[in-house]
């Protein structure tokens, strides 16, 4: 049975605000406001927004992507690479002279150790390597060969996730306890070759990074970064205005626009890898009726969400592949805001008089820059216009996730942040049987599974785009 998701906000463009004129903070220290959700700062375990951001500044990966361009991988600590004719062996040639913060030289043995360590620890992001990597070995001091399980169109992009970051094997081994691969120590320390070193992490207070004196690339422009754990958006805004913060990651879109005319503050725009979505659990009646789901997706004022609630900071999309990735389509021509069509679909479904249903999400502001209570109210109003009475349920984040992950929600608002910059990491979670989001909404479509699997191994970009067009028209 086909299930429809409604995707109403695909990108939030404003990622940070930087004070550039009257900051009271020392010029050699960058003070950042964030809502720290980290569980561990070990790159083999980091799986939250703030932990991933921190690891990206303390460690290096074989490949990198340039800001705003997720279509082409560039050399990281690997200066070049090639793929065998059968597509199974990827050989990476490391840059010589790269040193860890300890002063130890980064070699192929460190890369091998790091990958094997992450897969052995087997937490959070480990699956990103496990689903592809069959074997990894050091060919020589500066050459690494990775054998994957089958040809893959997206494998190279997975190497940008911190789980594929390279750790200083000598330092980590020196801090191992009871065979833990040094995980306990790396939770709040670092052993990387990135521009910064993790000096400390005081829970509920903040994370301190200091400049790596042995960094092989361009020297950081500041000596220290203080990432302060500030949960309230209003507090972050006031601290920005006073000059007590240099940058903020936790403001609502309304706050961002309010600060736009402040000459002391610069709004830095950038594409992120997050999408907001309205999910429908097809195990919950009447969502098992395809026409009801079609009615809901045609009843929502998407432009109103983007322009009024998101203050124009974002893009409304019909599909799941974001701008900047292969297969992105501004419009699929599938649906839009059409209340009359929605009413007709409700009538055809046998629910002309409507029904009651619960919409569940977390409370407060989201990483989309929206106040979720406002978003819920708008959806509630839109659906009331076609006879659907929506009960809104706002929960603490942990309580909401528990319900959602256990398939207990009917309608839900969620945010998906990609693990790596490839369309597979959007289409697969939402559409593949067993995908991390599909399973929470009881969705399975064998025909779609075949398309997604074929696209994952299709190496010709043009053919791959055609497969994703087909997949998104089924999924959305």
LINKAKA-V737609 format. One record per residue. RES is the residue in one small letter. SS is DSSP state (helix for helix, strand for strand, loop for the rest). Layout:
RES;SS / RES;SS
//
This chain:
x;loop / x;loop / x;loop / x;loop / x;loop / x;strand / x;strand / x;strand / x;strand / x;loop / x;strand / x;loop / x;loop / x;strand / x;strand / x;strand / x;strand / x;strand / x;strand / x;loop / x;loop / x;loop / x;loop / x;loop / x;loop / x;loop / x;loop / x;loop / x;strand / x;strand / x;strand / x;strand / x;strand / x;strand / x;loop / x;loop / x;loop / x;loop / x;loop / x;loop / x;loop / x;loop / x;loop / x;loop / x;loop / x;loop / x;loop / x;loop / x;helix / x;helix / x;helix / x;helix / x;helix / x;helix / x;helix / x;helix / x;helix / x;helix / x;loop / x;loop / x;loop / x;loop / x;strand / x;strand / x;strand / x;strand / x;loop / x;loop / x;strand / x;strand / x;strand / x;strand / x;strand / x;strand / x;strand / x;loop / x;loop / x;strand / x;strand / x;strand / x;strand / x;strand / x;strand / x;loop / x;loop / x;loop / x;loop / x;loop / x;strand / x;strand / x;strand / x;strand / x;strand / x;strand / x;loop / x;loop / x;loop / x;loop / x;strand / x;loop / x;loop / x;loop / x;loop / x;loop / x;strand / x;loop / x;loop / x;helix / x;helix / x;helix / x;helix / x;helix / x;helix / x;helix / x;helix / x;helix / x;helix / x;helix / x;helix / x;helix / x;helix / x;loop / x;loop / x;helix / x;helix / x;helix / x;helix / x;helix / x;helix / x;helix / x;loop / x;loop / x;strand / x;strand / x;strand / x;strand / x;strand / x;strand / x;strand / x;strand / x;loop / x;loop / x;strand / x;strand / x;strand / x;strand / x;strand / x;strand / x;loop / x;loop / x;loop / x;loop / x;loop / x;loop / x;helix / x;helix / x;helix / x;helix / x;loop / x;loop / x;loop / x;helix / x;helix / x;helix / x;loop / x;loop / x;loop / x;loop / x;helix / x;helix / x;helix / x;helix / x;helix / x;helix / x;loop / x;loop / x;loop / x;loop / x;loop / x;loop / x;loop / x;loop / x;helix / x;helix / x;helix / x;helix / x;loop / x;loop / x;loop / x;loop / x;loop / x;loop / x;loop / x;loop / x;loop / x;strand / x;strand / x;strand / x;strand / x;strand / x;strand / x;strand / x;loop / x;loop / x;loop / x;strand / x;strand / x;strand / x;strand / x;strand / x;strand / x;loop / x;loop / x;loop / x;loop / x;loop / x;loop / x;loop / x;loop / x;loop / x;loop / x;loop / x;loop / x;strand / x;strand / x;strand / x;strand / x;strand / x;strand / x;loop / x;loop / x;loop / x;helix / x;helix / x;helix / x;helix / x;helix / x;helix / x;helix / x;helix / x;helix / x;helix / x;loop / x;loop / x;loop / x;loop / x;strand / x;strand / x;loop / x;loop / x;loop / x;loop / x;helix / x;helix / x;helix / x;helix / x;helix / x;helix / x;loop / x;loop / x;loop / x;loop / x;loop / x;loop / x;strand / x;strand / x;strand / x;strand / x;strand / x;loop / x;loop / x;loop / x;loop / x;strand / x;strand / x;strand / x;strand / x;strand / x;strand / x;strand / x;loop / x;loop / x;loop / x;loop / x;loop / x;loop / x;loop / x;loop / x;loop / x;helix / x;helix / x;helix / x;helix / x;helix / x;helix / x;helix / x;helix / x;helix / x;helix / x;loop / x;loop / x;helix / x;helix / x;helix / x;helix / x;helix / x;helix / x;helix / x;helix / x;loop / x;loop / x;loop / x;loop / x;loop / x;strand / x;loop / x;loop / x;loop / x;loop / x;loop / x;loop / x;loop / x;loop / x;loop / x;loop / x;loop / x;loop / x;loop / x;loop / x;loop / x;loop / x;loop / x;loop / x;loop / x;loop / x;loop / x;loop / x;loop / x;helix / x;helix / x;helix / x;helix / x;helix / x;helix / x;helix / x;helix / x;helix / x;helix / x;loop / x;loop / x;loop / x;loop / x;loop / x;loop / x;strand / x;strand / x;strand / x;strand / x;strand / x;strand / x;strand / x;strand / x;loop / x;loop / x;strand / x;loop / x;loop / x;loop / x;loop / x;loop / x;strand / x;helix / x;helix / x;helix / x;helix / x;helix / x;helix / x;helix / x;helix / x;helix / x;helix / x;helix / x;helix / x;helix / x;loop / x;loop / x;loop / x;strand / x;strand / x;strand / x;strand / x;strand / x;strand / x;strand / x;strand / x;loop / x;helix / x;helix / x;helix / x;helix / x;helix / x;helix / x;helix / x;helix / x;helix / x;loop / x;loop / x;loop / x;loop / x;loop / x;strand / x;strand / x;strand / x;strand / x;strand / x;strand / x;strand / x;loop / x;loop / x;loop / x;loop / x;loop / x;loop / x;helix / x;helix / x;helix / x;helix / x;helix / x;helix / x;helix / x;helix / x;loop / x;loop / x;loop / x;loop / x;loop / x;loop / x;loop / x;helix / x;helix / x;helix / x;loop / x;loop / x;loop / x;loop / x;helix / x;helix / x;helix / x;helix / x;helix / x;helix / x;helix / x;helix / x;helix / x;helix / x;helix / x;helix / x;loop / x;loop / x;loop / x;helix / x;helix / x;helix / x;helix / x;helix / x;helix / x;helix / x;helix / x;helix / x;helix / x;helix / x;helix / x;helix / x;helix / x;helix / x;loop
//
